[in-house]
Each structure stands twice: as structure tokens, then as C-alpha cells.
Amino acid sequence: MKHLAWLFPLSFAAALAHADEPQHYHYGMHLDVAKVISQSLPHGCEVGEARMVYLDSQGRQHSLIYQRQGEDCHY
């Protein structure tokens, strides 16, 4: 049994690595966002990739990539 003790940290690390794999948003996708941890937005005024890291209502971390217009538009 002692020899299997190293499996738990590896399986836990694999679960965390999987949580970091970003999902690509598609229209109609159900999102369960309880808390936004961070956002990175495209630069300039063009539409580009944005990324949001958030916690769902179960406390699990997710990463989402989606398209949006940049923050630097001054009309």
C-alpha cells in the first residue's frame, strides 16, 4: 500500500492540469460562473480572444476563451 501513496499526488496534479485547459465558448453554452478570478482582454479596438478564469458554484476552477472587442475603442 505504501508504494501506491505516490499515485494520489499525481492524480491530483492531473486533475488540476485538466482544470487549466481552457474551453472555447460557443453560442448557447451554459456557464456556471460564481466568481471571476481573472480576465485578459484583447488590446486595441479589434475583435480578438479574451480569456476568463472563474470558479463555478461548486468551487471548481475553469478557464474560458471567447471573442470580444478590445477595450481601447474611443468613438
ABEGO torsion letter per residue (X at the ends): XAAAAAAAAAAAAAAAAAAABBBBBBBGBBBBBABBABBBBBBEABBBBBBBBBBBAAGBBBBBBBBBBBAABBX
